[in-house]
Amino acid sequence: MAEPVQEELSALAAIFCGPDEWEVLSRSETDGTVFRILAKAEGFMDADISLQLVFHLPVNYPSCLPGVVVNSEHLTRAQCLTVKEKLLEQAESLLSEPMVHELVLWIQQNLRHVLKQTETGSGSEKCTSTVSTTADDGLWITLLHLDHMRAKTKYVKTVEKWASDLRLTGRLMFMGKLILILLQGDRNNIKEYLILQKTSKVDVDSSGKKCKEKMISVLFETKVQTEHKRFLAFEVKEYSSLDELQKEFETAGLKKLFSEFVLGLVK
C-alpha cells in the first residue's frame, strides 16, 4: 500500500473514532482497501440523517476514483444511488490527492441539496452504478452460502430489492437448512451487493436485535461461460429434495459447480 494512502487511512481512523464510525472491511495487495464510515448529514427539516459510506480504494488510488457504496435506513435506494453519483462527480475534481475526508465533508454539507434535486427529478435517473470505476467486461456469476436467516421474510425482501436495484439476476435457493444465493450480472454490481450484504443490518440475532450478516461465504465466482444459462430474473425458490436442487444447477449449465461446492454442504 502506498504511503500517502496509508497516511490517509490513519487520519480517517483518527477522525472517525466514535462508536461504529470506522471499520476496515478488507485489505488486499491486488484489490486495494475497503472500509466503512458512519456519518451524519443534515436532511430535510434540519433532521440528521445517518449515512453508511463504504469506500473502495483500488491499488492505483488516488490516480483513479474510489468506489463508493451509500446506504441509509432513512433514504430510499434511489436516493442512495443519487448521493453516490454526486460523490463520484465531486471526486472527479479531487483526483491525484487524498479525497475521502473531503467527500464526507461535502456530502454532510450538501445532502439536503442533493435530496432536493432527487425530489424534483433533476438528479440522475440511473438506477445502478458500480463499486469501482474500472469495469470488468461481460457477465459474471457468483455463488454465496448463508448460514441462516432468522428474520426470513424481511431478509428475502431485502435481497430481492438489492438484486433489482443492481440489475442482478439469479436465484435465492432454500433446501431444508441450506441457503444459497446465485447472482449473475456485472461483476462490480456483484461486489456492491456483497458490500451491502456484509454492512447492512439485514437479520436479527438470537435476542431479536438487528444485526449484520457475518456468516456469509463466497463459494465460487467466474465469468459466465458459453455453457452457462443466462438468468432473465432474480427468483426465490424452495426445493424439497437434493435431486430437485441439482436439476436447477444442471439446467443452468452448472453441474460441475454443484458437485464441487454444493454437495459438500449437505453431506
N, C-alpha and C positions, 0 to 999 in steps of 0.2 A: 504494500500500500504506500502511495506517495506521501511524503512528509506533510505537505500542505493539507492533504485530505485527513491525515491522522490528527493534525492540529485542529482542523475544523470539527472533527468528531469529539475531541476532548473538550473543546469550547462549548459545543452544543450540550454535552453531558453536564457541564457545569452550569449552564444557563437553565436548562430544563431539569432541575434537580428535585422538584416536588414529587409527591407520591404518584407513581404511574405515569409521570410526564415523559419519560425517556426509556426506550428499550431497544437494544440491538437484537435484531431477529436473525441475521445471518451474516457471515463474513466468508469471502472466497477469493482466492488469488485470481480466479478466472472470471467470476461473475460480479465481483465487487462487494459492496456492503449494503444491507437493507436494515433500516431502523424505523422506529415509530416514535412520533412526538404527539403528545396530547396538549392541545392549546385551546384557549377560549377567545372568541371574537364576538364583536357586537353585531347582533342581527336587528330585525325589526323591533320597534317599540323599546329600544335600548336593552333588550334581553340578551344575556350572554348565551352563546351557542358553543357547545363543546365540539371540537373538531379532532378527529383522529387522522393524522397525516403520516402516511408511510412513504418514505423516500428510498429509492434505489440508486446508489451512486455506482455507475459502471466503472470498470478499471481505468478508463480514459477520461473520467470526470476530473476537473471541470471543463475539459476541452469539448465535452458533449453535455447535453442536457441530462439532468437526473430524471429517473422515473418517479411518478407521483401517483399515489392512491389516496383518495379522500373518502372518509366515511364519517357519518354523524347520525345519531338517533333523532336529531332534531330537523334533519333535511331529507328531502326525497332523493332517490338515486340520481334523478335527472339534475337536481341542484348540485349534488356532489360532483357529478361529471363536469358541470359548467365551472365550478370552482377549480377543478383540476385543470381544465383548459386554460383558464385565466392565469393560473400559477405558471403553467408552461410558457404562456405568452410572455409573462413577466421575466421568466428565466432566460428567454432569448437575449434580453438586454444585459444579462449578467454573465454571459459565457466567459470562460477562462479565469474566473475568480470564484472563491468560495461564496455560495449563494443561499444556502439553506436557511440560515437565520434571517437573511433579508426577505426571503419568500414568506416565512412565517409571519414576520412583522407586517409585510404588505397585506396579507390576507386578513390579519387581525384588524388592520386599519380600513380595509376596503370591502369586507364581506357584505355589509349592508348594500353597498352599491352593486356588487356582483349579483346578489339575490334579486335586487330591483330589476336588473337587466333581464334576469331569467323570467320574472313575473310578467314583464311587458313584452317578452318574446324577442327582445333584441339580442339576446345571447345566442350562442351557437346551438343548433338543434341536433348536433351529433349525439348519438346515444351510446357510443362506445369509444374507448380510447385505450392506449396501450400503456403498460407499466414501464416500458423502455422506449427510447426513441429509435433504437436500431431494430427494425422488424426482421423476423425470421420468415422467409418466403414459404408459402404453402400451408396446408392444414397439418396440425399435429394432433396426436391422440394421447391421453394420459389416463391411467387407471389409479384411483385412490381407494384406500381402505379406511373405514371409520370403525372405531372400537365399539361405539354405542351411540344411541340417541335417546336421551331421557324425555326432552320436550319435542316429541317426534313431529307433531302437526306443525308447530312453528318452525322447526328446523327445516322440514321439507319445503315449506313455502319460501323460506329464505334462500335455500339452494336453487329453487326454480326461478326466483327473481334474479339472483346473481347470474345464472346461466342466460336468462333472457336479456338482461342489460348488457352482457358481454358478448352476446351473439354466439354462445356456445351450444352445441347440440350434444346428444348422447343419452345416457341412462343413469338414473339413481335406482340401484337394484337392492332389493331385500330378499333374503332367503334364510328363514329362521333368524339366527342372531347375526348372520353375515350381512354387512352393509358395504356396498361398493358404489363408487361414482366413476362413470366413464365419461370423459369430456373430450369433445372434438371441436377444433377451431383454431384460430390464430394463436400461436404459441405465447405471445405476450399477453393476450387476454386470459389464457390459462394461468399464467404466472400471477396476473392480477386477481383472478379467482382464488388462488391459493393464499395470497396475502389476506384477502377478505376473510377467508375461512379460518385462518390462524389468528387474526387480530380482532375479530368481532365476537361479541358475547352472543353466541348463536344457540347455546344449550343451557341447561341448568345442572348444578351439581347435586349431590345426594341430599342436600338440605333444601333444595329448591331455589338456590340463589343463582342468578345469571352467571355464566362462565364462558371462557374462551375454549375453543377446540384445541386440546393439547395432545389428543391421541389419534391423529390422522397420519397416514403414511402414504408416500408415493410409491406404488408398486412398479410402475413402468411408464415410460414416455418415449415416443418415437414420432418421426414424421410419418404421415399417412401414406401407406404404400398402395400400389395398384389393386392388390387383392382385398384391401380393407373397404368395407361398406361406408358410404357417406351417409351419416345420420341426417335426417331432414328436420328433426325437432329434438327437444330435450323431454324425456318421458320418465315418469316414476312407475316402476314395475315391481310387483311381488311375484316370487317364484315358489312353487310348492315343493319342488324337488331339485336335486343337483343336476339331473338329466335335463330338466327344463332350462336351468340356468346355462348349462353347457351349450344347448342348442342356440341360445341367444348369442353367445360368443362365436359359435361356428357360423351362424348366419351372417355375422358381421365380418367374417374372414379373420377371426381372432382365436382360432383353435389352439395355436401354439401358446398364445398369451394365457389362455385359460389353464392349460396343463402345467405351465411353468410357474404361474403366480397365484392362481385361484385355488387349485386343488389342495395345495398345502394348508390353506386356511380352514378347510372344513374337515380334514382328516384328523 
